[in-house]
Amino acid sequence: MSVPSKKLLRTRIIRSLRSQGYAIRDGRISLPPDLDKDGRRRIHELAVAKRLSVAQPRMQRFEDGLLRYIANGDEVDPWSIRPTLHLVKPDTVEEMLFRYASLHWSIPVSSGYGRRLRFLVMDDSNGKLIGLFGLGDPVYALAARDRWVGWDASAKAKNLYHILDAYVLGAVPPYSFLLCGKLIALLTLSNEVREAFRHRYSAAKALISGAKREAHLAMLTTTSALGRSAIYNRIRVNGFDYWKGVGYTEGSGDFHFSNGVYADIRGYSERYCEATAKKEAWGTGFRNKREVVKKCLPKLGLSTELLYHGIRREVYLAPLAHNAAEFLRGDANVPEFYDWPSGQLSEIFRARWLLPRAERKPEYHNFGREGYRLWVREQANVNHSPGGPRP
């Protein structure tokens, strides 16, 4: 792989940032102060387009087959919807459907970090996809979360293991028109998700010490993509809010470099920068994309302040136990979990949101799955079956 010169890569980065709407001054970038949700979506357009172009060679030929799992509006009967959770396994049609649906998000969806649990939510009444969520390792530094838990550095280092982050979560049309994003957010709280975590990681050992740890999933976190999120608003069961807004991120990250210039940044860093990870158990490369960018910018004469993109995201927490904070701080030995079977959560959603919405907003009937297509259909290059078992 050829690596661009310092001057050329610096120019490409600056042009890319400006094309996304950023102003650059004194080594920092800034956005218009009155930026709305549509403006935030436009900032992500280049990164989303890049992700689609990378996925197209592999995914396009399977699109017809994958579209069969997307419902037409007239195939959805709100009274008959029967949500079921499907744990996604590697090299299955479920995994391909998960990836395909994720490509429709208005911001680029990462693949998650470290540990991962991915779920599809299917409608057993018609075999169609309702939505999906992916859980992965949380970021280490998240001030709003850490303030809510109230832990010290030692407890955090030990017990962050018991938290996962929802890096993608939502419903697909036409179910999204029926507020099924709230259904997906509710189902993340279910006993089945905690049990999947326990089953997957109960025998896992700490990477460095080699000690075994109890696999207690005590809390979930997520951040809104475009400001305050309607999905997590008023998700209340028995008077208790299960997704809590606890503050905002600092507005830093690497997504604004993931739109065509990141590959060059990565190549440049691998040649000219020294990675932080040096312990054999952790690996010897760069820890993540953020470190790649952070190491590269000073080599190009650019400030690491460019990592502060200015889009502050609301932080939401979902404690899965009555004493989640106490357990994470080390003040309780075991979490006292809430008891929420997925079927019970689905019934709560049906009564509170689904049926009233279907009566007020019948427009979901008009949705056609062809509107979900990402790429122009190439008749000669279509593979109707993505392979593997049906979800």
Secondary structure, DSSP 8 states (H G I E B T S, - for coil): -----HHHHHHHHHHHHHHTT-EEETTEEE--TT--HHHHHHHTHHHHHHHHHHHHHHHGGGHHHHHTTS--GGG--TTT--EEEEE--TTSHHHHHHHHHHTTSSS------SSEEEEEEEETTTTEEEEEEEEE---S--HHHHHHHT--HHHHHHHGGGEEEEEEEEE-TTGGGGTHHHHHHHHTTSHHHHHHHHHHHTT-B-TTT--B------EEEEE-SSSS-SSSTT-EETTEESSEEEEE--SB-SGGGTTTTHHHHHHHHHHH---S--STTT-SS-SSHHHHHHHHHHHTT--GGGGB-----EEEEEE-BTTHHHHHHTSSSS--B----HHHHHHHHIIIIIHHHHHH-GGGGG--GGGG--S---GGG--S---S---
